[in-house]
Amino acid sequence: MRIDHCFIAVSLALLLFSGCAGVRTAPTPEERQALAPGGKLRVGLYLGNPISAVRDPASGELKGFGIDLGKEFAQRLGVTFEPVVHPSIAALLKTTKSGQWDVSFIGDSPERANVMDFTAPLLEVEFGYLVPNGSSISTLADVDQPGVRIAVQEKGVVDIAASRTLKRATLIRVANLSAGLELLRSGKADVLTAVKPSLFETSHQLPGSRVLDGRFGSTPLAIAVPKGRDPGMTYARRFVENAKSEGLVKAAIEKAGIRGAVVAPAQ
């Protein structure tokens, strides 16, 4: 009986070890070459969103979900992490075909799928509204009214969703969140719309402002890889599922202080 117990214990230990090894499976040379052809993983990021990257005003250090997951992805690939930072999501998208970056953490859409391949979602992100101090707008229904001016970052998934959803309000498209915030601060816009994590981050720059309860949509956030790197997608998809099951995604959300985002279900 004692021998049987020892045998079972050893077997379980081997099983657990093999399971862990499967989680940490090293990429094949083909997968590594496809994802990091220059021997480093260049991660496309855009500023102003903690899901991608924000810059600490005091130290200038970059932080955010995209930074932490990008570093982990590079480490598991066995290459150096290199952030490639853009001022906005629109600026990042313009460089998709230029070969400036290897992977990015962004929302999927039919238009983007023409030039990028996407993994399963890492997390789900809500869309919302930010209003300034003293605004009479207090609910989602108050937003879509004649005369209400809404600043939105052009060409992003929120722009697409807001264009489809809003029937009475007027959209004012801006290059980035900073420009939208200035319109709100100057009174040239009544509402700023974006993904909620960005709105909560932006609200700190406008005292008394508030993010409205509720959401008018959401988007999945995944790893995007420019078209033509098929061997690398196998490893990228494996990394995403491992990152979710191991708690890495949840930990990165909490570290970045992201509100309005949850871990996507396993695929």
C-alpha positions in Angstrom: 0.0 0.0 0.0 2.8 2.4 0.8 4.5 1.7 -2.5 1.2 2.4 -4.2 0.9 5.8 -2.4 4.5 6.7 -3.4 3.8 5.7 -7.0 0.6 7.8 -7.1 2.5 10.8 -5.5 5.3 10.6 -8.0 2.8 10.2 -10.9 0.9 13.3 -9.8 4.1 15.3 -9.4 5.1 14.3 -12.9 1.7 15.2 -14.3 1.8 18.6 -12.6 5.3 19.2 -13.9 4.4 18.3 -17.4 1.3 20.6 -17.2 3.4 23.5 -16.1 5.9 22.8 -18.8 3.1 22.9 -21.3 2.1 26.4 -20.1 5.7 27.5 -20.5 6.3 25.8 -23.8 9.1 27.6 -25.6 8.3 28.9 -29.1 9.7 27.2 -32.1 12.4 29.0 -34.1 9.8 29.7 -36.8 7.3 31.2 -34.3 10.0 33.4 -32.7 11.2 34.6 -36.1 7.7 35.5 -37.2 6.9 37.5 -34.1 10.3 39.1 -33.4 12.2 39.0 -36.7 14.8 41.5 -35.4 15.6 39.5 -32.2 13.3 41.8 -30.1 9.6 42.1 -29.7 8.5 45.6 -30.8 5.2 46.3 -29.1 3.0 49.0 -30.6 1.5 51.2 -27.9 -0.4 54.4 -27.8 -0.5 57.0 -25.0 -3.4 58.0 -22.8 -5.0 54.7 -22.2 -3.8 52.4 -19.3 -4.8 49.4 -21.4 -2.0 50.4 -23.7 0.4 52.9 -22.0 0.4 56.0 -19.9 3.4 58.1 -18.9 4.0 58.9 -15.3 4.0 62.8 -15.1 6.7 62.8 -12.4 9.2 60.2 -13.6 8.3 60.0 -17.3 8.1 56.2 -16.9 5.8 54.2 -19.2 3.3 52.0 -17.4 0.1 50.2 -18.3 -1.4 46.8 -19.3 0.3 46.8 -22.7 3.7 47.4 -21.0 3.3 44.6 -18.5 1.9 42.0 -20.9 4.3 43.1 -23.6 7.3 42.4 -21.3 5.9 39.0 -20.3 5.3 38.1 -23.9 8.8 39.1 -24.9 10.3 37.2 -21.9 8.5 34.0 -22.9 9.6 34.4 -26.5 13.2 34.7 -25.2 13.7 38.2 -26.8 14.1 41.8 -25.7 11.0 44.0 -25.1 11.0 47.2 -27.1 8.0 49.7 -26.7 7.1 51.6 -29.9 5.0 54.4 -28.6 2.5 56.5 -30.7 0.5 59.6 -29.6 -2.9 58.0 -30.4 -4.6 54.8 -31.6 -5.1 56.4 -35.0 -1.3 57.1 -35.3 -0.6 53.5 -34.4 -3.0 52.1 -37.0 -1.4 54.2 -39.7 1.9 52.3 -39.2 0.4 48.8 -39.4 1.9 48.1 -42.8 5.2 50.0 -42.2 6.9 47.2 -40.2 7.6 49.5 -37.3 6.0 47.1 -34.7 5.5 43.4 -34.3 2.5 43.1 -32.0 0.0 45.4 -30.3 -2.9 45.2 -27.8 -6.0 46.7 -29.4 -9.6 46.0 -30.2 -10.6 43.8 -33.1 -12.8 45.2 -35.9 -13.6 44.1 -39.5 -11.6 47.0 -40.9 -8.5 46.2 -38.8 -8.9 42.5 -39.6 -8.0 43.3 -43.2 -4.5 44.2 -42.3 -4.0 42.4 -38.9 -4.6 38.9 -37.4 -6.1 38.8 -33.9 -5.9 36.3 -31.1 -8.8 35.5 -28.9 -9.7 38.4 -26.5 -7.6 39.1 -23.5 -10.2 41.3 -21.8 -13.5 43.1 -22.4 -13.5 46.9 -22.2 -16.6 49.1 -21.7 -17.4 52.3 -23.6 -18.6 55.3 -21.6 -18.9 59.1 -21.2 -17.1 61.7 -19.2 -18.8 65.0 -18.3 -17.3 68.1 -16.6 -18.1 69.5 -13.2 -21.6 71.0 -13.0 -22.9 69.3 -16.1 -26.7 68.7 -16.2 -26.0 65.4 -18.1 -26.3 62.6 -15.6 -27.5 59.5 -17.5 -26.7 57.8 -20.8 -30.1 58.9 -22.1 -29.2 62.5 -21.4 -26.2 62.3 -23.8 -28.0 61.5 -27.0 -30.0 64.7 -27.2 -30.0 67.6 -29.8 -27.3 70.2 -29.1 -25.1 67.9 -27.1 -21.5 67.9 -28.5 -19.5 64.8 -27.9 -15.7 64.7 -28.5 -14.4 61.3 -29.7 -11.0 60.0 -30.8 -11.2 59.6 -34.5 -11.0 56.1 -36.2 -11.1 54.2 -32.9 -13.7 51.5 -32.0 -15.5 54.0 -29.8 -15.9 56.3 -32.8 -17.4 53.5 -34.8 -19.8 52.4 -32.0 -20.8 56.0 -31.2 -21.5 56.7 -34.9 -23.9 53.8 -35.0 -25.5 54.4 -31.6 -26.1 58.1 -31.3 -29.0 59.6 -33.3 -29.4 63.2 -32.0 -26.1 64.3 -30.5 -23.2 65.7 -32.6 -19.9 64.0 -32.7 -16.7 66.1 -32.8 -13.7 64.0 -33.9 -10.3 64.7 -32.5 -6.8 63.3 -33.0 -6.4 62.1 -29.4 -7.8 62.1 -25.9 -5.8 65.2 -24.9 -7.5 67.2 -27.7 -10.9 65.9 -26.6 -10.2 66.9 -23.0 -9.2 70.4 -24.1 -12.6 70.8 -25.9 -14.4 69.6 -22.7 -12.3 72.0 -20.5 -12.9 75.0 -22.8 -16.7 74.3 -23.1 -16.5 73.5 -26.8 -17.7 70.0 -26.1 -20.2 68.8 -23.5 -19.1 65.1 -23.3 -16.0 63.1 -23.9 -16.5 59.5 -25.0 -13.9 56.7 -24.9 -13.2 53.4 -23.4 -13.9 53.7 -19.7 -10.3 53.0 -18.5 -9.2 56.0 -20.5 -12.0 58.1 -19.1 -11.2 57.3 -15.5 -7.6 58.1 -16.2 -8.5 61.4 -17.9 -10.9 62.4 -15.2 -8.0 63.1 -12.8 -6.9 66.0 -15.1 -10.3 67.7 -14.9 -11.4 68.3 -11.2 -15.0 67.6 -10.5 -15.6 65.6 -13.8 -17.3 62.3 -13.6 -17.7 59.1 -15.6 -21.4 58.3 -16.1 -22.7 55.0 -14.8 -23.5 52.4 -17.5 -22.1 51.7 -20.9 -23.3 52.0 -24.5 -21.0 49.2 -25.8 -17.9 47.3 -25.3 -15.0 45.9 -27.2 -12.7 42.9 -26.8 -9.0 43.6 -26.6 -6.7 41.1 -28.2 -3.1 40.7 -29.4 -2.9 42.0 -33.0 -0.1 40.9 -35.4 0.3 42.5 -38.9 -0.7 40.1 -41.7 1.8 37.8 -43.1 3.2 36.3 -39.9 1.1 33.2 -39.7 3.6 31.0 -37.8 3.7 33.5 -35.0 -0.1 33.5 -34.5 0.0 29.9 -33.1 2.3 31.0 -30.3 0.4 34.3 -29.7 -2.9 32.5 -29.3 -1.3 30.0 -26.9 0.2 32.9 -24.9 -3.2 34.6 -24.6 -4.9 31.5 -23.2 -2.1 30.9 -20.8 -2.0 34.5 -19.6 -5.7 34.3 -18.8 -5.6 30.9 -17.1 -2.4 31.8 -15.0 -3.9 35.0 -13.7 -1.5 37.2 -15.6 -4.2 39.3 -17.3 -6.1 39.8 -14.0 -2.9 40.9 -12.3 -2.0 43.3 -15.1 -5.5 44.9 -15.0 -5.2 45.4 -11.2 -1.6 46.7 -11.4 -2.6 49.3 -14.0 -5.6 50.3 -11.9 -7.9 49.7 -14.8 -11.6 50.3 -14.2 -14.2 49.2 -16.7 -12.4 46.1 -17.9 -12.7 42.4 -17.1 -10.8 39.3 -18.1 -12.2 37.7 -21.3 -13.6 34.2 -21.0 -11.3 31.3 -21.9 -11.6 30.1 -25.5 
